[in-house]
């Protein structure tokens, strides 16, 4: 293995796993109130572009790690879809329960 290959693997691993804490936080807290969906959309556009580029230049490292990033971002999008209104709904439920008493 040459140095270029090892640096590519190191960079791919670090970039890809950087999304794991956010994915874990979303599903642990069941909330996405502080998530910027626009940022993830822009990142997804870039990652898909990198996948296309990796395909054109036949670079498997670029293809693999950006594909994994897109998969992790899909989990984030799904969390945004599931939990986006949770804080608002909880506040409404608390207000409704206070009004009942």
N, C-alpha and C positions, 0 to 999 in steps of 0.2 A: 504494500500500500504506500502510495506517495503522500506527501504532506498536504497537497491540495485536496485529496480525497478525505483525509482525516479532518481537516478544517471544515470541509463541507458537512461531514457527519456531525461534528461538534456543534456547528452553527444550526443545523437542522434540528437536532435534538433540543437545544436550548430554546429556539424560537417556537417549536411545537409545544413543548411542555409548559411554556409560559401561559397557555390558556387553561391548563388544568386547575389552578387555584380558583379561577373565576367560575368554571363549570361546577366545581365542588361547592363553592359558596352559594351559587344559585340554587342548587338542589338541596343543600343543607338548610338554608334559610327560607327556601320557597318564596323568594322575593327577587325582583329585578328592578326595583325602583331607581337604583343609582347606575344602571347600565345604559351606555350610549349605543343604541342599535345602529345609528349612522356610522359610528366608528367601525363596528363589526361588518357592516355592509361594504365600506371602503376597503377594509382589510381583506374580505372575501373576494372582492373584485381583483385586488392585487395578487392574492394567492392563486386564483384561477388563472390569471395572466402568467404567473410563474409556472404553473402546471403546463400551460400551452407552450411556453418558452422551453421548458425542460423537455417536452415532447419533440419540439423542433430541433433542438441541439442534442437530443438523445442522452440526457443527463438524468439518470435514475434517482440520484439523491434529491434533486430539486423536485422531481415528480412525487416521490414517496412522502417527503416531509411536508410539502405543501398540501398534498391530498389528506394527510392526517390532520393538519391544521384546519382544513375546510370541514372535515368530519367533526372535530371538536367545536368549531364555530356553529355547526348545525345543532349541536346540543345546546349551545348558548341561545340560538334563535328559538329553539323549542321551549327552553326555559322562559324566555321573554314572552312567548305566546301563552304559556301556562300561567305564569306568575306576575305578569306585568301590572295587574290591577290589585294585587294582594293588599298593599298598605291601604289603599282607598277603600276596599271592601271591608277590611278589618275595622277601620274607623267608622264606617257606616253601621256595621254590626254593633259596635260598642255604643254608638249614639242611639240606635234603636233599642238596645237592651236597657239603656238608662231611661229612655222615655216610657218603657213599659212599667217600670217600677213606680 
